[in-house]
Amino acid sequence: MIRAITYGILALLALTLLAACSKGNGNREAGGEAGHGPVQVSAWSDRTEVFLEHPELEPGKGATLLIYLTRTADWKPLAAPEVHLVITPPAGAPLTVAAKGTKPGLYRAEANFPAKGAYRLTVVIGGSQGEHIELPSLRVGEGHDHGEGDHKETTANERKEGTPHDRDDHGDHTAEAKQDGGKEPAHADHADHDEHAEHDSHDEHGDHGGEHAHGEADKAHAHTVSDAVGAITLTKEQQWAVAFGVAEPRRLDMASGLTAVGELVPVATAEAVVAAPLAGVVSPTRALPFPGKRVAKGEVIAVIDPPASLGGGMTQLAADHAQAMSRVSLAKAEHDRAKRLVEGKIAARKRLEEAEASLEAARAAAAPLEAAMKSVQGGSGGRITVRAPVSGTVVEVSAVNGSGVAPGQTLVRIVDTGRLWLRVNLPATDLGKVGRPAAAGTTFTVTGLPGEFHTSGLVSDGTVVDPQTRTLPLVFAVENRSGNLKAGMFARVTIRTGTAKGVLAVPKEALFEDEGRWFAFVQISGITFDRREVQIGTEDRGMIQIVSGLDEHDRLVVKGGYYVKLASQGGATADPHAGHGH
């Protein structure tokens, strides 16, 4: 009883912590008005992601600033020998503040802002000759708004080193804020800022009011975020502990094509049903093969003992065969005699013709019995040995050891899965786009199996459209030496039709399917993400075309998305329409 109560209390505590971590704490005071959350800023260079979090700043009051540093090469915490903040007030000389490392990747700085206004902020990593990354201006004594400095891009010439890309990354978790007696920046909800609006069309969002300075090459991008509603949360500590990565979509030239659903089926000539040639009993002295067993052509499949009655068994077959062969011998002897008589001009040619006809009839009657005898060779005492007619895998066993079987009754079914057919039903409306499909340009994927598979040949391009489904059946050959593909699997097939230039594409690992719809996890801040529905196009070399739902400045999770998905199931999920208004 006590244990059950303890477990209940622990479960309630875990749910409470999860809710707090996922939804934030919008009512915590952070150096400003109640209800305002912390201000969060993210920026990144080629080597480093910087995340800064601090409470709303008031003139003449000290504040704790938390800095998280992450290596963009592997998205692990950066342990820098020294980290400084260069804070430049609206008027006067810059002030350098040392940030103390509390653990790898996390640094804390205490700063005082004497006057109201905008303070420029630069993070210096590794000393004066190290990497300098400029962040947006800190707004002191102006409350929480999205004015100038909420969104800022700086050119590579405006800093000394470590050119950041024009990307969009944001805030972080503040769970470490309470340690060592430091001030606690509130962990609040984080504002949803749509990546499209931030990068693609600032003119449409005039109230965004950021400073923009576009350089000739790479640009540093920084964004201030606060009070996001309903974002999925994955803390920096959680990100560092797993294989994780964030990147932007890429513009690529991809092979374009049509997509359709296909099914893997056995090759028509590579499937065989093995049946009992005669009546008898499946001998228990040799076990029938089990489903999934590989068998070679000519391998013994079963042994059939003779039935209790002679009719229909091996004895009857042997008698019928002997009788038929005797008739063949007699017919041949008569044919040879008639031939000699005709050649000696003793008999008419008509007798020879009649003998030839009799010999052919006897041979025709003996042929099936001869074949049956060959198929059951190897037995003794009236036993019949049944052998595999093809090499392949046993996929079905219809008999049982010790059971009686009738002539023609199925024993096992064998399929050679080393080569399969991919049957695709192409909509009739797409026939004009394809023409005669090329096997070399047709690929497919199978749910549950990694990688992309290629067809090896076109077996049939169809000639008649199915009147019921209005589709044209196409059949491709598929090599399956590894045996990973199974007959009956469904596949997503791409039939190449040309090349699409400069399309937006993401790694296949960045996408998740849910009831036929595709989603990606877009980073809203350093620790918050949105699940974004996307429309996909063609797939080429592990990359999938994005038709809609993302733009090239969105930052999406390309590694570790499974953990974000788990977080979305355990906490609040962002409104899919959030982030479009500022």
C-alpha positions as CSV (number, residue, x, y, z in Angstrom):
1,M,0.0,0.0,0.0
2,I,2.8,2.4,1.0
3,R,4.6,1.5,-2.2
4,A,1.5,2.2,-4.3
5,I,1.1,5.6,-2.7
6,T,4.8,6.4,-3.3
7,Y,4.5,5.5,-6.9
8,G,1.4,7.6,-7.3
9,I,3.1,10.6,-5.8
10,L,6.2,10.2,-8.0
11,A,4.0,9.9,-11.1
12,L,2.1,13.1,-10.2
13,L,5.4,14.9,-9.6
14,A,6.7,13.7,-13.0
15,L,3.6,14.9,-14.8
16,T,3.8,18.3,-13.0
17,L,7.5,18.7,-14.0
18,L,6.7,17.7,-17.6
19,A,3.9,20.2,-17.9
20,A,6.1,23.0,-16.5
21,C,8.9,22.1,-18.9
22,S,6.7,21.8,-21.9
23,K,4.5,24.9,-21.3
24,G,6.8,27.2,-19.4
25,N,5.8,29.5,-16.6
26,G,4.3,32.6,-18.0
27,N,3.5,34.0,-14.5
28,R,7.0,34.1,-13.1
29,E,8.6,37.5,-12.7
30,A,11.8,38.0,-14.6
31,G,12.9,41.5,-13.7
32,G,9.8,42.9,-15.3
33,E,6.0,42.7,-15.2
34,A,4.4,39.6,-14.0
35,G,3.3,37.4,-16.9
36,H,6.4,38.3,-19.0
37,G,8.7,35.5,-19.7
38,P,12.5,35.5,-20.2
39,V,14.1,37.0,-23.2
40,Q,15.8,34.3,-25.3
41,V,18.3,34.9,-28.1
42,S,20.0,32.5,-30.5
43,A,22.8,33.0,-33.0
44,W,25.2,30.7,-34.7
45,S,28.3,30.6,-36.8
46,D,29.9,27.9,-38.9
47,R,31.2,26.3,-35.7
48,T,29.1,27.4,-32.8
49,E,25.5,27.9,-31.7
50,V,25.0,30.5,-29.0
51,F,21.9,30.6,-26.9
52,L,21.4,33.4,-24.4
53,E,18.6,33.7,-21.9
54,H,18.0,36.5,-19.4
55,P,15.1,38.2,-17.5
56,E,13.6,41.5,-18.7
57,L,16.2,44.1,-17.9
58,E,15.7,47.1,-15.7
59,P,18.0,50.2,-15.4
60,G,20.3,50.0,-12.3
61,K,19.5,46.4,-11.5
62,G,21.8,43.4,-11.9
63,A,20.7,40.4,-13.9
64,T,21.9,36.8,-14.5
65,L,22.6,35.9,-18.1
66,L,22.8,32.2,-19.1
67,I,24.8,31.3,-22.1
68,Y,24.7,27.8,-23.8
69,L,27.3,27.0,-26.3
70,T,26.9,24.1,-28.8
71,R,29.3,22.8,-31.5
72,T,27.4,22.7,-34.8
73,A,29.7,19.9,-36.0
74,D,28.1,17.4,-33.7
75,W,25.6,19.4,-31.6
76,K,27.4,18.6,-28.4
77,P,28.2,21.1,-25.6
78,L,31.2,23.3,-26.2
79,A,33.7,23.5,-23.3
80,A,35.5,26.8,-24.1
81,P,38.6,27.8,-22.0
82,E,37.1,31.3,-21.6
83,V,33.9,33.1,-22.6
84,H,33.3,36.8,-22.3
85,L,30.4,39.1,-23.0
86,V,31.2,42.5,-24.6
87,I,28.3,44.8,-23.7
88,T,28.3,48.2,-25.4
89,P,25.9,50.8,-23.8
90,P,24.0,53.4,-25.9
91,A,26.7,55.9,-24.9
92,G,30.1,55.2,-23.4
93,A,32.8,52.6,-23.5
94,P,32.1,48.8,-23.9
95,L,32.1,46.7,-20.8
96,T,33.6,43.2,-20.8
97,V,32.0,40.6,-18.4
98,A,33.5,37.2,-17.9
99,A,31.1,34.3,-18.0
100,K,31.7,31.5,-15.5
101,G,31.4,27.9,-16.7
102,T,29.1,25.9,-14.5
103,K,29.4,22.7,-16.6
104,P,30.3,21.9,-20.2
105,G,28.3,24.1,-22.6
106,L,26.7,26.2,-19.9
107,Y,28.1,29.6,-18.7
108,R,26.7,32.3,-16.4
109,A,27.5,36.0,-16.3
110,E,26.3,38.7,-13.9
111,A,25.8,42.1,-15.4
112,N,24.5,45.5,-14.5
113,F,22.8,47.9,-16.9
114,P,22.9,51.5,-15.5
115,A,20.7,53.3,-18.0
116,K,17.7,52.7,-20.2
117,G,18.3,51.9,-23.9
118,A,19.7,49.4,-26.3
119,Y,22.9,47.6,-25.4
120,R,24.9,45.9,-28.1
121,L,26.1,42.4,-27.1
122,T,29.0,40.3,-28.5
123,V,29.9,36.8,-27.3
124,V,33.7,36.2,-27.4
125,I,34.7,32.5,-27.3
126,G,38.3,31.6,-26.6
127,G,39.8,35.0,-26.0
128,S,40.3,38.1,-28.1
129,Q,41.7,36.1,-31.0
130,G,38.8,33.6,-30.8
131,E,35.4,33.6,-32.2
132,H,33.2,36.7,-31.9
133,I,29.4,36.4,-32.5
134,E,27.2,39.4,-32.3
135,L,23.7,39.1,-30.9
136,P,20.8,41.5,-31.1
137,S,20.7,44.5,-28.8
138,L,19.6,44.0,-25.3
139,R,16.6,46.2,-24.5
140,V,16.9,47.7,-21.0
141,G,13.9,49.4,-19.3
142,E,11.6,49.1,-22.3
143,G,9.4,46.2,-21.2
144,H,8.8,43.2,-23.4
145,D,8.1,44.0,-27.0
146,H,9.4,43.1,-30.4
147,G,11.0,46.3,-31.5
148,E,14.3,47.0,-33.0
149,G,16.7,44.3,-32.1
150,D,14.2,41.5,-31.9
151,H,15.4,40.5,-35.3
152,K,18.9,41.3,-36.6
153,E,21.2,40.2,-39.2
154,T,24.9,41.2,-39.3
155,T,27.3,40.8,-42.1
156,A,30.6,38.9,-41.7
157,N,32.5,42.3,-41.7
158,E,30.7,43.4,-38.5
159,R,32.4,40.8,-36.4
160,K,36.0,39.5,-36.2
161,E,35.6,35.7,-36.7
162,G,33.3,32.7,-37.0
163,T,30.9,33.8,-39.8
164,P,27.4,32.7,-38.9
165,H,25.0,31.5,-41.5
166,D,21.7,33.2,-42.2
167,R,19.6,30.7,-40.2
168,D,17.0,30.9,-37.4
169,D,17.8,29.3,-34.1
170,H,16.5,30.3,-30.7
171,G,16.4,30.1,-26.9
172,D,17.1,27.4,-24.3
173,H,16.0,25.9,-21.0
174,T,16.7,27.7,-17.8
175,A,16.7,24.9,-15.3
176,E,20.3,25.7,-14.4
177,A,19.4,29.2,-13.3
178,K,18.9,28.4,-9.6
179,Q,22.2,26.8,-9.1
180,D,24.9,28.5,-7.0
181,G,22.4,31.0,-5.7
182,G,22.3,32.9,-9.0
183,K,19.2,34.8,-10.2
184,E,16.7,32.7,-12.0
185,P,15.5,33.8,-15.5
186,A,12.0,32.6,-15.8
187,H,11.3,29.6,-18.0
188,A,8.3,30.8,-19.9
189,D,6.5,30.0,-23.0
190,H,8.4,31.0,-26.2
191,A,6.8,33.1,-28.9
192,D,6.2,31.3,-32.2
193,H,7.9,33.1,-35.0
194,D,7.3,31.6,-38.4
195,E,10.5,31.0,-40.3
196,H,8.8,32.2,-43.5
197,A,8.1,35.5,-42.1
198,E,11.5,36.0,-40.5
199,H,13.4,35.4,-43.7
200,D,11.2,35.4,-46.7
201,S,9.0,38.4,-46.6
202,H,9.7,41.1,-44.0
203,D,7.8,43.6,-46.0
204,E,4.6,41.7,-45.3
205,H,5.3,42.0,-41.5
206,G,6.2,45.6,-41.2
207,D,5.6,45.5,-37.4
208,H,8.6,43.1,-37.1
209,G,10.8,46.2,-37.2
210,G,14.3,44.5,-37.3
211,E,17.6,45.8,-38.4
212,H,19.0,44.2,-41.6
213,A,22.5,44.4,-42.9
214,H,23.2,41.9,-45.7
215,G,26.8,41.2,-46.3
216,E,28.4,39.9,-49.5
217,A,29.0,36.4,-48.1
218,D,27.8,34.7,-45.0
219,K,25.7,36.5,-42.4
220,A,25.2,36.1,-38.7
221,H,21.6,35.8,-37.8
222,A,20.1,36.3,-34.3
223,H,16.6,36.3,-33.1
224,T,15.0,37.3,-29.8
225,V,12.1,35.0,-28.7
226,S,9.8,35.1,-25.7
227,D,6.3,33.9,-24.7
228,A,5.9,31.2,-27.3
229,V,2.6,29.3,-27.0
230,G,2.4,25.6,-27.1
231,A,5.8,24.8,-28.5
232,I,7.3,21.3,-28.1
233,T,10.1,21.5,-25.6
234,L,13.4,19.6,-25.7
235,T,16.0,21.1,-23.4
236,K,19.6,21.7,-24.3
237,E,20.7,19.0,-21.8
238,Q,18.4,16.5,-23.5
239,Q,19.7,17.5,-27.0
240,W,23.3,17.1,-25.9
241,A,22.6,13.7,-24.5
242,V,21.4,12.1,-27.8
243,A,22.4,12.2,-31.4
244,F,20.9,15.5,-32.5
245,G,21.2,18.0,-35.3
246,V,19.5,20.9,-36.9
247,A,19.9,22.2,-40.5
248,E,18.1,24.2,-43.2
249,P,16.5,22.7,-46.3
250,R,18.8,22.7,-49.4
251,R,18.2,23.7,-53.0
252,L,19.1,20.8,-55.2
253,D,18.7,19.5,-58.7
254,M,16.6,16.3,-58.3
255,A,15.4,13.7,-60.6
256,S,11.6,14.4,-61.0
257,G,9.0,11.8,-61.4
258,L,5.6,10.4,-60.6
259,T,4.9,8.5,-57.4
260,A,2.6,5.5,-57.1
261,V,1.9,2.6,-54.9
262,G,3.3,-0.8,-55.9
263,E,3.4,-4.4,-54.5
264,L,6.2,-6.9,-54.6
265,V,5.0,-10.3,-56.0
266,P,6.8,-13.5,-56.9
267,V,8.1,-13.9,-60.5
268,A,5.6,-16.1,-62.4
269,T,8.2,-18.7,-63.4
270,A,9.8,-18.7,-59.9
271,E,6.8,-20.1,-58.0
272,A,5.9,-23.8,-57.9
273,V,3.3,-25.8,-56.1
274,V,4.6,-29.3,-55.2
275,A,1.8,-31.9,-55.2
276,A,1.6,-35.6,-54.4
277,P,2.0,-37.5,-57.7
278,L,0.0,-40.5,-56.3
279,A,-2.1,-41.5,-53.4
280,G,-0.4,-42.4,-50.2
281,V,0.6,-41.4,-46.7
282,V,3.1,-38.6,-46.0
283,S,5.9,-40.6,-44.3
284,P,6.8,-39.4,-40.8
285,T,10.4,-40.7,-41.3
286,R,11.2,-37.4,-43.2
287,A,9.8,-34.2,-41.8
288,L,8.2,-31.7,-44.2
289,P,10.1,-28.4,-44.7
290,F,8.9,-25.5,-42.5
291,P,7.8,-22.1,-43.9
292,G,10.8,-19.9,-44.6
293,K,13.2,-22.8,-45.2
294,R,15.4,-22.4,-48.3
295,V,15.4,-25.5,-50.6
296,A,17.4,-26.3,-53.7
297,K,16.2,-27.7,-57.0
298,G,16.1,-31.5,-56.7
299,E,16.1,-31.5,-52.9
300,V,13.8,-34.1,-51.3
301,I,10.7,-32.4,-50.0
302,A,8.7,-35.4,-48.8
303,V,8.5,-39.2,-48.9
304,I,5.0,-40.8,-49.5
305,D,4.4,-44.3,-48.2
306,P,2.1,-46.6,-50.3
307,P,-1.6,-46.6,-49.3
308,A,-3.2,-49.5,-47.5
309,S,-5.0,-50.4,-50.8
310,L,-3.1,-51.0,-54.0
311,G,-5.3,-48.7,-56.1
312,G,-3.8,-45.3,-56.9
313,G,-0.5,-46.0,-55.1
314,M,3.1,-46.7,-56.2
315,T,2.3,-50.4,-56.9
316,Q,-0.5,-49.4,-59.3
317,L,1.8,-46.8,-60.9
318,A,4.6,-49.4,-61.4
319,A,2.1,-51.9,-62.9
320,D,0.7,-49.3,-65.3
321,H,4.1,-48.2,-66.3
322,A,5.3,-51.7,-67.0
323,Q,2.3,-52.4,-69.1
324,A,2.7,-49.2,-71.1
325,M,6.4,-50.0,-71.7
326,S,5.5,-53.5,-72.8
327,R,3.1,-52.0,-75.4
328,V,5.8,-49.7,-76.6
329,S,8.2,-52.7,-77.0
330,L,5.6,-54.7,-79.0
331,A,4.7,-51.8,-81.2
332,K,8.4,-51.2,-81.9
333,A,9.0,-54.8,-82.8
334,E,6.0,-54.8,-85.2
335,H,7.3,-51.6,-86.7
336,D,10.7,-53.1,-87.4
337,R,9.2,-56.2,-88.9
338,A,7.0,-54.2,-91.2
339,K,9.8,-52.0,-92.3
340,R,11.9,-55.1,-93.3
341,L,9.0,-56.6,-95.2
342,V,8.3,-53.4,-97.1
343,E,12.0,-53.0,-98.0
344,G,12.0,-56.6,-99.3
345,K,8.9,-55.8,-101.3
346,I,7.1,-58.6,-99.5
347,A,4.4,-56.5,-97.8
348,A,2.6,-53.3,-98.9
349,R,3.7,-50.0,-97.6
350,K,0.4,-49.5,-95.9
351,R,1.4,-52.1,-93.3
352,L,4.5,-50.0,-92.3
353,E,2.4,-46.9,-92.0
354,E,0.0,-48.8,-89.6
355,A,2.9,-50.0,-87.5
356,E,4.3,-46.5,-87.2
357,A,1.0,-45.2,-86.0
358,S,0.7,-47.9,-83.4
359,L,4.2,-47.2,-82.1
360,E,3.5,-43.5,-81.7
361,A,0.3,-44.2,-79.8
362,A,2.1,-46.6,-77.5
363,R,4.8,-44.0,-76.8
364,A,2.3,-41.3,-76.1
365,A,0.4,-43.4,-73.6
366,A,3.7,-44.4,-71.8
367,A,5.1,-40.8,-71.7
368,P,3.2,-39.5,-68.6
369,L,3.7,-42.8,-66.7
370,E,7.4,-42.5,-67.5
371,A,7.5,-38.9,-66.2
372,A,5.6,-40.0,-63.0
373,M,8.1,-42.8,-62.4
374,K,11.1,-40.4,-62.7
375,S,9.5,-37.9,-60.3
376,V,9.1,-40.6,-57.6
377,Q,12.5,-42.3,-58.0
378,G,14.6,-42.9,-55.0
379,G,12.1,-44.7,-52.9
380,S,12.0,-48.4,-52.0
381,G,9.2,-50.8,-51.0
382,G,6.6,-48.8,-52.9
383,R,7.6,-45.4,-51.4
384,I,7.5,-42.2,-53.4
385,T,10.2,-39.6,-53.1
386,V,9.0,-36.0,-53.9
387,R,11.6,-33.4,-54.9
388,A,11.6,-29.6,-55.3
389,P,11.2,-28.6,-58.9
390,V,12.8,-25.1,-58.3
391,S,15.1,-23.5,-55.8
392,G,13.6,-21.0,-53.4
393,T,11.9,-20.5,-50.1
394,V,9.0,-22.6,-48.8
395,V,6.2,-20.1,-48.1
396,E,3.3,-22.5,-47.5
397,V,3.0,-26.1,-46.1
398,S,-0.4,-27.7,-46.7
399,A,0.2,-31.3,-45.6
400,V,1.1,-32.9,-42.3
401,N,3.4,-35.8,-41.6
402,G,1.4,-39.0,-41.3
403,S,-1.7,-37.7,-43.2
404,G,-3.1,-39.3,-46.2
405,V,-2.9,-37.5,-49.6
406,A,-4.7,-37.9,-52.9
407,P,-3.1,-37.6,-56.3
408,G,-2.5,-33.9,-57.1
409,Q,-3.0,-32.7,-53.5
410,T,-0.7,-29.8,-52.6
411,L,2.2,-30.5,-50.2
412,V,4.1,-27.3,-50.2
413,R,4.5,-24.0,-52.2
414,I,8.0,-22.8,-53.1
415,V,8.8,-19.2,-54.2
416,D,12.2,-18.1,-55.5
417,T,12.6,-14.7,-53.7
418,G,16.0,-14.0,-55.2
419,R,14.2,-12.1,-57.9
420,L,10.8,-10.5,-57.5
421,W,8.4,-8.4,-59.6
422,L,7.2,-5.0,-58.6
423,R,3.7,-4.5,-59.8
424,V,2.6,-0.8,-60.1
425,N,-0.8,0.5,-61.1
426,L,-0.2,3.8,-62.8
427,P,-3.2,6.2,-63.1
428,A,-4.3,6.6,-66.6
429,T,-4.2,10.4,-66.3
430,D,-0.4,10.2,-65.9
431,L,0.3,8.1,-68.9
432,G,1.3,11.1,-71.0
433,K,3.9,12.2,-68.5
434,V,5.7,8.8,-68.4
435,G,5.8,7.4,-71.9
436,R,7.7,4.1,-71.7
437,P,9.2,4.0,-68.2
438,A,12.9,3.2,-67.9
439,A,13.8,0.6,-65.3
440,A,17.1,2.4,-64.6
441,G,15.1,5.5,-63.5
442,T,12.6,3.7,-61.3
443,T,13.2,3.5,-57.6
444,F,11.1,2.5,-54.6
445,T,11.1,2.5,-50.8
446,V,9.5,0.1,-48.4
447,T,8.2,1.2,-45.0
448,G,10.3,-0.4,-42.3
449,L,13.4,-1.0,-44.5
450,P,16.2,1.5,-44.8
451,G,17.5,2.9,-48.0
452,E,16.2,3.1,-51.6
453,F,15.8,0.2,-53.9
454,H,16.2,0.1,-57.7
455,T,14.5,-2.0,-60.3
456,S,16.6,-4.0,-62.7
457,G,14.3,-4.3,-65.7
458,L,10.9,-3.5,-67.2
459,V,8.9,-6.8,-67.6
460,S,5.7,-5.3,-68.9
461,D,4.5,-1.8,-69.6
462,G,0.9,-2.7,-69.9
463,T,-1.4,-2.5,-72.9
464,V,-4.9,-2.2,-71.5
465,V,-6.2,0.2,-68.9
466,D,-8.2,-1.5,-66.1
467,P,-11.8,-0.3,-66.6
468,Q,-12.5,-0.5,-62.9
469,T,-9.5,1.3,-61.4
470,R,-8.5,3.3,-64.5
471,T,-4.9,2.4,-64.0
472,L,-2.3,0.8,-66.3
473,P,-0.4,-2.2,-64.8
474,L,3.4,-1.9,-65.0
475,V,5.7,-4.7,-63.9
476,F,9.4,-4.2,-63.0
477,A,12.0,-6.8,-62.2
478,V,13.7,-6.4,-58.8
479,E,16.9,-8.2,-57.7
480,N,16.7,-9.5,-54.1
481,R,19.9,-11.3,-53.4
482,S,19.9,-10.1,-49.8
483,G,16.5,-11.5,-49.2
484,N,15.3,-8.4,-47.3
485,L,12.4,-7.8,-49.6
486,K,9.4,-10.1,-49.2
487,A,6.6,-10.9,-51.6
488,G,3.5,-9.1,-50.5
489,M,5.2,-6.0,-49.3
490,F,3.9,-2.6,-50.5
491,A,6.2,0.0,-51.8
492,R,6.2,3.7,-52.6
493,V,7.4,3.8,-56.2
494,T,9.0,6.8,-58.0
495,I,9.0,6.7,-61.8
496,R,11.5,9.2,-63.2
497,T,10.3,11.6,-65.8
498,G,13.1,14.2,-65.9
499,T,15.1,16.6,-63.7
500,A,13.8,19.3,-61.4
501,K,16.1,22.2,-61.0
502,G,16.7,24.0,-57.7
503,V,13.9,22.3,-55.7
504,L,13.8,22.5,-51.9
505,A,14.8,19.2,-50.4
506,V,15.4,17.7,-46.9
507,P,16.9,14.4,-45.7
508,K,14.5,11.6,-45.5
509,E,15.3,11.2,-41.8
510,A,13.9,14.7,-41.1
511,L,10.3,13.6,-42.1
512,F,7.8,11.6,-40.2
513,E,4.6,10.0,-41.5
514,D,1.4,10.0,-39.6
515,E,-1.8,8.5,-41.1
516,G,-0.6,9.3,-44.7
517,R,0.5,12.8,-43.9
518,W,4.1,14.0,-43.6
519,F,5.5,16.2,-40.9
520,A,8.8,17.9,-40.0
521,F,9.9,19.4,-36.6
522,V,10.9,23.0,-37.1
523,Q,13.1,24.7,-34.5
524,I,11.3,27.8,-33.1
525,S,13.9,28.5,-30.3
526,G,16.9,26.7,-28.9
527,I,14.6,24.3,-27.0
528,T,11.2,24.7,-28.6
529,F,9.9,23.1,-31.8
530,D,6.8,23.0,-33.9
531,R,5.4,20.1,-35.8
532,R,4.9,21.4,-39.4
533,E,2.9,19.5,-42.0
534,V,4.6,19.3,-45.4
535,Q,3.7,18.2,-48.9
536,I,6.4,16.1,-50.4
537,G,7.4,15.3,-54.0
538,T,10.0,13.1,-55.6
539,E,12.7,11.2,-53.7
540,D,16.3,11.1,-54.9
541,R,19.4,9.8,-53.3
542,G,18.0,10.0,-49.7
543,M,16.6,13.5,-50.2
544,I,12.9,14.3,-50.5
545,Q,11.5,17.2,-52.3
546,I,9.4,19.6,-50.2
547,V,6.5,21.0,-52.3
548,S,5.0,23.1,-49.5
549,G,5.1,23.6,-45.8
550,L,8.8,24.8,-45.4
551,D,11.1,27.4,-46.9
552,E,14.8,27.5,-47.3
553,H,15.3,29.5,-44.1
554,D,13.5,27.1,-41.8
555,R,15.6,25.2,-39.3
556,L,14.4,21.7,-39.0
557,V,15.5,18.7,-37.0
558,V,17.5,16.4,-39.3
559,K,18.8,14.1,-36.6
560,G,17.1,13.1,-33.4
561,G,13.6,14.0,-34.5
562,Y,12.3,10.9,-32.7
563,Y,13.1,12.5,-29.4
564,V,11.2,15.6,-30.4
565,K,8.3,13.4,-31.4
566,L,8.4,11.8,-28.0
567,A,8.4,15.2,-26.4
568,S,5.4,16.2,-28.5
569,Q,3.4,13.2,-27.2
570,G,4.3,14.0,-23.6
571,G,3.6,17.8,-23.6
572,A,1.8,20.6,-25.4
573,T,2.0,20.7,-29.1
574,A,2.2,24.0,-31.0
575,D,-0.7,25.3,-32.9
576,P,0.1,24.5,-36.6
577,H,-1.0,28.1,-37.5
578,A,1.1,29.7,-34.8
579,G,4.1,31.8,-35.8
580,H,2.5,33.6,-38.8
581,G,1.5,36.6,-36.8
582,H,4.0,39.0,-35.0
